């Protein structure tokens, strides 16, 4: 029927073309995935390929703001 996306698996990345991360993936690498692929979330998978959590752009952005800026944002109506 030709419904869906059909891709050939890659030996180095069985989840390709889906961007994935593990708990060992650096924040820098995840930010690079966001930028390179134009995406806003990356699933965090365990050693069995089960999704355990998600990295989202808001996690990275807010996580690197200074506490004074976070307090300011929290008080803006």
C-alpha positions in Angstrom: 0.0 0.0 0.0 3.0 2.3 0.4 1.7 3.8 3.7 4.3 5.0 6.2 8.0 5.6 5.9 10.2 2.8 4.7 14.0 3.1 5.2 16.9 0.7 5.1 18.3 0.2 8.6 21.9 1.3 9.3 24.2 -1.1 11.0 25.6 1.7 13.2 22.1 3.1 14.2 19.1 0.7 14.2 16.7 3.5 15.0 17.7 5.7 12.0 16.1 8.1 10.9 14.6 8.6 14.4 16.9 10.7 16.6 17.5 9.0 19.9 19.7 9.6 22.9 20.7 7.6 26.0 21.4 8.7 29.5 25.1 8.9 28.5 24.4 11.2 25.6 25.8 14.7 26.3 23.5 17.7 26.3 25.8 19.2 23.6 25.1 16.2 21.3 21.3 16.5 21.9 21.4 20.3 21.2 23.3 19.4 18.0 20.5 17.0 17.0 17.9 19.7 17.6 19.7 22.1 15.4 20.8 19.7 12.7 17.5 18.0 12.3 15.2 20.9 13.1 13.4 19.0 15.8 12.3 19.9 19.3 12.4 16.6 21.2 14.6 13.5 21.3 13.5 10.2 23.0 15.9 8.9 25.7 16.1 5.1 25.2 17.6 2.4 27.4 19.8 -0.5 26.4 16.8 -2.4 25.1 15.5 0.5 23.0 12.6 1.3 25.4 11.8 5.0 25.6 12.4 6.1 29.2 12.2 9.9 28.9 12.4 12.8 26.5 14.9 15.6 26.0 13.0 18.7 24.8 14.4 22.1 23.7 12.7 23.7 26.6 14.6 21.4 29.0 17.9 22.6 27.6 17.0 26.2 27.3 15.6 26.7 30.8 18.2 24.4 32.3 21.0 26.8 31.3 19.5 30.1 32.3 20.8 31.9 35.4 18.6 31.7 38.5 17.8 35.4 38.3 16.5 35.1 34.8 14.3 32.1 35.8 12.9 34.1 38.7 12.1 37.0 36.4 10.4 34.7 33.9 8.3 33.1 36.6 7.0 36.5 37.7 6.1 37.9 34.3 2.3 37.8 33.9 
